[in-house]
Amino acid sequence: MSFDEMAKHADENMRVAVARGEHDWITLVESCVEDLTGETDPERLHTFAAELAGRHFTAHLKAQAGWPRRTDSDRVTDAFRALDAAGITARQDFSCCQNCGVAEIRDLPGRGFVFYHQQDAERAAGGGSLWLAFGPDAETGREIVAALRAEGLHVDWDESAGRRIHVRLRWARHRHGRMAAHPSAPGGREIGAEVLRGTHRIPRWLGAAALGEVELPWLPAGVEVRLTEGGRSVVVRREFDRLVADDGRATGRFDGLRLLEDGGVETEPVAEAGLIEVTYQTMPSGPAQHAGRPMTIAEVTEVLRRLPTRTGSWLSAVGRSGGCVQMACEETGLWLETPDVEAAASIGKQATLDEAERMLGVLADEDRVAIRELPEVISRPW
């Protein structure tokens, strides 16, 4: 197969991967390079993959500007969450294929299951419909269909336990924040980036635009990076919504490369509104963010809604002033809390998803913790 033929195949794969919405720009570029390794020299591959991903990110974000606030993909997420909370284990983009998915999901607790696998997700993201595997019986299938239809989805199924459930939809998964970030221009000047502190990897192939617009703005908490260009060098860390140099100078988190310039930064960066620092873990082994990264309310809501219930999955958010709102998907429901160090206790309640989202919104927009204002709040001693 010629490189042009490989490139055409890579272009379609990238379109679907961007639409699928599971990975960021850097991950997708590196995945494309890995698929094409050996076809040409590495530098050309990285340039090709970066430009390809950039085009598809641009097209995706332009398209999503015209989407409704709640898409069919959101409806599937909400239906799966309702089923999961009702005891039917529901997982999206689960495992590589149907056989592996059935084998894996049967080991999870629940009175039944429903899932779609990676190949199903790729087919739907590519413009097709969505097929769901379920078990153990037709009664479970009827409950699944009812939940999907309650969210306004169009479902076809002949009520046979041996046939998968067909969902007619327009796949549309929003990208926000880091998942939407891509460089505004390819390449750029060469800047070295070396991690001095913390567990993090910065790819060597990143150009200046990617480094400044995709990597540094979401630098994980606790990570320090040495930036080098020519004879100039500076050590940078992120503090909430700004990047701070080792000599105390600071910029907004999207202006970090200015710290390399002679003369430095003249003014204090403007505070970025509507931001919180987030860590989370999808249990037992799903997507996670172990070091804090900044998120808008749209980003954190997307993560929260996709956390599986009854699994111990958790999310923690910290505001600019240090106030904390955190939650865990317990067997009995969604536990929402804020820690009270002086009382050696957690102040919280079994909450609805709406309550959790409102508390995150208050923390992001007003920089305060409002959990005590909710009804039926209790104290859990540590």
C-alpha positions as CSV (number, residue, x, y, z in Angstrom):
1,M,0.0,0.0,0.0
2,S,1.4,3.4,-1.0
3,F,1.8,6.3,1.5
4,D,-1.1,8.1,-0.2
5,E,-3.3,5.1,0.3
6,M,-2.2,4.9,3.9
7,A,-2.8,8.6,4.4
8,K,-6.4,8.3,3.1
9,H,-7.1,5.4,5.5
10,A,-5.5,7.5,8.4
11,D,-7.6,10.5,7.5
12,E,-10.8,8.4,8.0
13,N,-9.6,6.9,11.2
14,M,-8.7,10.3,12.5
15,R,-12.2,11.7,11.6
16,V,-13.9,8.8,13.5
17,A,-11.5,9.0,16.5
18,V,-12.1,12.8,16.9
19,A,-15.8,12.3,16.7
20,R,-15.6,9.4,19.2
21,G,-14.3,11.8,21.8
22,E,-12.3,9.5,24.0
23,H,-8.8,10.9,23.5
24,D,-7.0,14.3,23.3
25,W,-5.1,15.8,20.4
26,I,-1.6,14.6,21.5
27,T,-2.9,11.0,22.0
28,L,-4.5,10.9,18.6
29,V,-1.4,12.3,16.9
30,E,0.8,9.6,18.5
31,S,-1.7,6.9,17.7
32,C,-1.7,7.9,14.0
33,V,2.1,7.9,14.0
34,E,2.2,4.5,15.5
35,D,-0.2,3.1,12.9
36,L,2.0,4.5,10.1
37,T,5.4,3.8,11.5
38,G,7.8,2.5,8.8
39,E,5.9,4.2,6.0
40,T,8.2,7.3,6.0
41,D,10.6,9.2,8.3
42,P,9.4,10.0,11.8
43,E,9.6,13.8,11.4
44,R,7.4,13.7,8.3
45,L,5.0,11.3,10.1
46,H,4.6,13.6,13.1
47,T,4.0,16.6,10.8
48,F,1.5,14.7,8.8
49,A,-0.4,13.4,11.9
50,A,-0.4,16.7,13.7
51,E,-1.8,18.6,10.7
52,L,-4.4,15.8,10.1
53,A,-5.6,15.9,13.7
54,G,-5.7,19.6,13.6
55,R,-8.0,19.7,10.6
56,H,-10.4,17.2,12.1
57,F,-10.4,19.0,15.5
58,T,-11.2,22.3,13.7
59,A,-14.0,20.7,11.7
60,H,-15.4,18.9,14.8
61,L,-15.5,22.1,16.9
62,K,-17.1,24.1,14.0
63,A,-19.8,21.4,13.7
64,Q,-20.5,21.2,17.4
65,A,-21.2,24.9,17.6
66,G,-24.4,24.1,15.8
67,W,-25.4,21.2,17.9
68,P,-28.2,21.3,20.5
69,R,-27.1,21.5,24.1
70,R,-28.2,18.0,24.7
71,T,-27.4,15.5,21.9
72,D,-28.3,11.9,21.2
73,S,-25.0,10.9,22.7
74,D,-25.9,12.7,25.9
75,R,-29.2,10.9,25.9
76,V,-27.5,7.5,25.7
77,T,-25.2,8.6,28.6
78,D,-28.2,9.6,30.7
79,A,-30.1,6.4,29.9
80,F,-27.1,4.3,30.8
81,R,-26.6,6.1,34.0
82,A,-30.3,5.5,35.0
83,L,-30.0,1.8,34.1
84,D,-26.8,1.5,36.1
85,A,-28.3,3.1,39.1
86,A,-31.3,0.7,38.8
87,G,-29.0,-2.3,39.0
88,I,-28.4,-3.1,35.4
89,T,-24.7,-2.6,34.8
90,A,-24.4,-0.2,31.8
91,R,-21.1,0.6,30.2
92,Q,-20.2,2.7,27.1
93,D,-17.3,2.0,24.8
94,F,-16.6,-1.1,26.8
95,S,-14.0,-3.6,25.7
96,C,-12.7,-4.3,22.2
97,C,-15.5,-6.5,20.9
98,Q,-18.8,-8.2,21.9
99,N,-17.3,-11.5,23.0
100,C,-14.7,-9.9,25.2
101,G,-17.3,-7.4,26.5
102,V,-19.7,-10.1,27.5
103,A,-17.0,-12.0,29.3
104,E,-15.8,-9.0,31.2
105,I,-19.1,-7.4,32.1
106,R,-20.5,-10.7,33.5
107,D,-17.9,-10.4,36.3
108,L,-19.3,-7.0,37.4
109,P,-22.1,-6.8,40.0
110,G,-25.6,-6.3,38.7
111,R,-28.9,-8.0,37.9
112,G,-28.3,-7.6,34.2
113,F,-26.0,-5.7,31.8
114,V,-25.9,-3.6,28.7
115,F,-23.0,-2.2,26.8
116,Y,-21.6,-1.2,23.4
117,H,-18.0,-2.0,22.5
118,Q,-15.2,-0.1,20.8
119,Q,-16.1,-1.3,17.3
120,D,-19.8,-0.3,18.0
121,A,-18.6,3.2,19.1
122,E,-16.4,3.6,16.0
123,R,-19.2,2.6,13.7
124,A,-21.6,5.1,15.3
125,A,-19.1,7.9,15.4
126,G,-18.4,7.3,11.8
127,G,-22.0,8.0,10.9
128,G,-23.8,4.7,11.6
129,S,-26.3,3.7,14.3
130,L,-25.5,2.1,17.6
131,W,-26.0,-1.6,18.6
132,L,-26.2,-2.7,22.2
133,A,-25.4,-6.0,23.7
134,F,-27.4,-7.0,26.8
135,G,-28.3,-9.9,29.1
136,P,-29.4,-12.1,30.6
137,D,-32.9,-12.2,29.3
138,A,-35.7,-10.4,27.3
139,E,-37.1,-8.8,30.4
140,T,-33.8,-7.0,30.9
141,G,-34.0,-5.9,27.2
142,R,-37.4,-4.4,27.7
143,E,-36.2,-2.4,30.7
144,I,-33.2,-1.1,28.6
145,V,-35.4,-0.2,25.7
146,A,-37.8,1.7,28.0
147,A,-34.9,3.7,29.5
148,L,-33.6,4.6,26.1
149,R,-37.0,5.7,24.9
150,A,-37.6,7.7,28.1
151,E,-34.6,9.9,27.0
152,G,-36.2,10.4,23.6
153,L,-34.1,7.9,21.6
154,H,-35.4,5.9,18.6
155,V,-35.0,2.2,19.4
156,D,-35.6,-1.0,17.3
157,W,-35.8,-4.4,18.9
158,D,-37.8,-7.5,18.2
159,E,-37.9,-8.4,22.0
160,S,-35.7,-11.4,21.4
161,A,-33.0,-12.1,24.0
162,G,-30.7,-13.3,21.2
163,R,-30.9,-10.0,19.2
164,R,-29.0,-6.8,20.0
165,I,-30.9,-3.6,20.6
166,H,-30.6,-1.1,17.7
167,V,-30.5,2.7,18.5
168,R,-31.0,5.1,15.7
169,L,-29.1,8.2,16.6
170,R,-26.8,11.0,15.4
171,W,-23.6,10.5,17.3
172,A,-22.5,13.9,18.6
173,R,-20.1,14.1,21.5
174,H,-19.0,17.5,22.7
175,R,-15.4,18.3,23.2
176,H,-14.4,20.9,25.8
177,G,-11.2,22.3,27.3
178,R,-8.3,19.9,27.1
179,M,-10.3,17.5,25.0
180,A,-10.9,20.3,22.5
181,A,-7.4,21.8,22.5
182,H,-5.3,21.7,19.4
183,P,-2.6,24.1,18.1
184,S,-3.7,27.0,16.0
185,A,-0.7,26.6,13.7
186,P,1.6,23.6,12.9
187,G,5.1,23.4,14.1
188,G,6.7,26.7,15.1
189,R,10.0,27.5,16.8
190,E,11.8,24.6,18.6
191,I,11.5,24.8,22.3
192,G,12.9,22.1,24.6
193,A,10.6,20.9,27.5
194,E,12.0,18.8,30.3
195,V,10.0,17.5,33.2
196,L,12.0,18.2,36.4
197,R,9.4,17.3,39.0
198,G,6.3,15.1,39.0
199,T,5.1,12.2,37.0
200,H,4.4,13.5,33.5
201,R,5.6,13.1,29.9
202,I,5.9,15.8,27.3
203,P,6.5,14.5,23.8
204,R,9.7,15.8,22.2
205,W,8.0,16.3,18.8
206,L,5.7,19.1,20.1
207,G,6.2,22.4,18.3
208,A,5.9,25.8,20.0
209,A,2.2,26.2,19.2
210,A,1.3,22.8,20.6
211,L,3.4,23.3,23.7
212,G,1.9,26.7,24.4
213,E,-1.7,26.0,23.5
214,V,-2.2,22.3,24.3
215,E,0.4,21.2,26.9
216,L,1.3,24.0,29.3
217,P,-2.3,25.3,29.9
218,W,-3.2,21.9,31.4
219,L,0.1,21.1,33.1
220,P,-0.8,18.7,36.0
221,A,-0.6,20.0,39.5
222,G,2.8,19.4,41.1
223,V,4.7,19.2,37.8
224,E,7.6,21.5,37.0
225,V,9.0,21.9,33.5
226,R,12.2,23.5,32.2
227,L,11.6,25.3,29.0
228,T,14.7,26.0,26.9
229,E,15.2,28.0,23.7
230,G,18.6,28.9,22.5
231,G,20.5,30.2,25.5
232,R,17.4,31.0,27.5
233,S,15.9,28.7,30.1
234,V,13.1,29.0,32.6
235,V,11.4,26.5,35.0
236,V,7.6,26.7,34.9
237,R,4.8,25.3,37.0
238,R,1.0,25.9,36.8
239,E,-0.8,27.4,39.8
240,F,-4.5,27.2,39.1
241,D,-5.1,29.5,36.1
242,R,-1.6,30.9,35.6
243,L,1.9,29.7,34.8
244,V,4.6,30.8,37.2
245,A,8.4,30.9,36.6
246,D,11.0,30.0,39.1
247,D,11.9,33.7,39.4
248,G,8.3,34.6,40.4
249,R,7.1,36.0,37.1
250,A,3.6,34.8,36.0
251,T,1.4,34.7,32.9
252,G,-2.0,33.4,32.0
253,R,-1.9,29.7,31.4
254,F,-2.1,30.1,27.6
255,D,0.8,32.6,27.5
256,G,3.5,30.4,29.1
257,L,6.0,30.8,26.3
258,R,6.2,34.5,27.1
259,L,8.2,33.5,30.2
260,L,11.1,32.7,27.8
261,E,11.2,36.2,26.4
262,D,13.7,38.8,27.4
263,G,12.2,41.4,29.7
264,G,9.6,38.9,31.0
265,V,6.1,39.7,31.9
266,E,5.0,43.2,32.9
267,T,1.5,42.8,34.3
268,E,-0.2,40.3,36.7
269,P,-2.3,37.9,34.6
270,V,-6.1,38.4,34.7
271,A,-8.0,35.7,36.7
272,E,-9.8,33.2,34.5
273,A,-13.5,32.9,35.4
274,G,-15.5,29.6,35.8
275,L,-12.5,27.3,36.5
276,I,-11.9,24.5,39.0
277,E,-9.1,22.1,39.6
278,V,-10.3,18.5,39.1
279,T,-9.1,15.0,39.9
280,Y,-11.1,11.8,39.3
281,Q,-11.0,8.0,39.0
282,T,-13.4,5.8,37.1
283,M,-13.3,2.5,39.0
284,P,-12.0,-0.1,38.8
285,S,-9.7,0.8,35.9
286,G,-11.3,3.3,33.6
287,P,-10.4,6.9,32.7
288,A,-8.7,8.9,35.5
289,Q,-7.0,12.1,36.3
290,H,-4.7,11.6,39.3
291,A,-3.1,15.0,39.4
292,G,-5.3,18.1,39.3
293,R,-6.0,19.9,36.0
294,P,-8.2,22.9,35.3
295,M,-11.7,22.3,34.0
296,T,-14.7,24.4,33.1
297,I,-18.1,23.4,34.4
298,A,-18.9,21.9,30.9
299,E,-15.9,19.7,31.1
300,V,-16.4,18.4,34.6
301,T,-20.1,17.8,34.0
302,E,-19.2,15.6,31.1
303,V,-16.8,13.6,33.3
304,L,-19.3,13.3,36.2
305,R,-22.2,12.1,34.0
306,R,-20.0,9.3,32.6
307,L,-18.8,8.0,36.0
308,P,-20.5,4.6,36.5
309,T,-22.7,4.3,39.6
310,R,-22.3,1.8,42.5
311,T,-18.5,1.4,41.7
312,G,-16.7,3.7,44.1
313,S,-15.8,6.0,41.2
314,W,-15.0,9.5,42.5
315,L,-14.4,13.1,41.6
316,S,-12.9,15.9,43.5
317,A,-12.9,19.6,42.6
318,V,-11.0,22.5,44.3
319,G,-11.8,26.2,43.7
320,R,-9.4,29.1,43.4
321,S,-9.4,29.7,47.2
322,G,-9.0,26.1,48.1
323,G,-12.6,25.1,48.8
324,C,-13.4,21.5,48.0
325,V,-16.4,19.7,46.6
326,Q,-16.1,16.0,46.1
327,M,-18.3,13.0,45.4
328,A,-18.3,9.2,45.2
329,C,-20.5,6.7,43.4
330,E,-21.5,4.5,46.4
331,E,-23.7,1.5,46.4
332,T,-26.5,3.5,48.0
333,G,-26.2,6.5,45.6
334,L,-24.1,9.6,44.9
335,W,-22.4,10.8,48.0
336,L,-21.6,14.6,47.8
337,E,-19.4,16.2,50.5
338,T,-16.9,18.8,51.5
339,P,-14.3,18.1,54.1
340,D,-14.3,19.9,57.5
341,V,-10.8,19.6,58.9
342,E,-11.6,21.3,62.2
343,A,-14.5,18.9,62.8
344,A,-12.6,15.9,61.4
345,A,-15.7,15.1,59.4
346,S,-17.2,15.2,55.9
347,I,-20.3,17.5,55.5
348,G,-22.6,16.1,52.9
349,K,-25.5,14.0,51.7
350,Q,-26.8,11.4,49.3
351,A,-27.4,13.8,46.4
352,T,-29.0,13.9,43.0
353,L,-26.9,14.4,39.9
354,D,-28.5,17.9,39.6
355,E,-27.4,18.8,43.1
356,A,-23.8,17.7,42.4
357,E,-23.7,19.7,39.2
358,R,-25.0,22.8,40.9
359,M,-22.4,22.6,43.7
360,L,-19.7,22.3,41.1
361,G,-21.1,25.3,39.3
362,V,-21.1,27.4,42.4
363,L,-17.5,26.4,43.2
364,A,-16.5,27.3,39.6
365,D,-18.4,30.6,39.2
366,E,-18.5,31.9,42.8
367,D,-15.4,30.3,44.3
368,R,-17.4,29.0,47.3
369,V,-18.6,25.8,48.8
370,A,-22.4,25.7,49.1
371,I,-23.0,22.1,50.2
372,R,-24.2,23.2,53.7
373,E,-27.1,25.1,51.9
374,L,-28.5,21.9,50.6
375,P,-31.4,20.1,52.5
376,E,-30.7,17.1,54.7
377,V,-27.0,17.6,55.0
378,I,-25.3,15.4,57.6
379,S,-21.8,15.0,59.2
380,R,-19.7,11.9,58.6
381,P,-16.9,11.7,61.2
382,W,-13.6,10.5,59.9
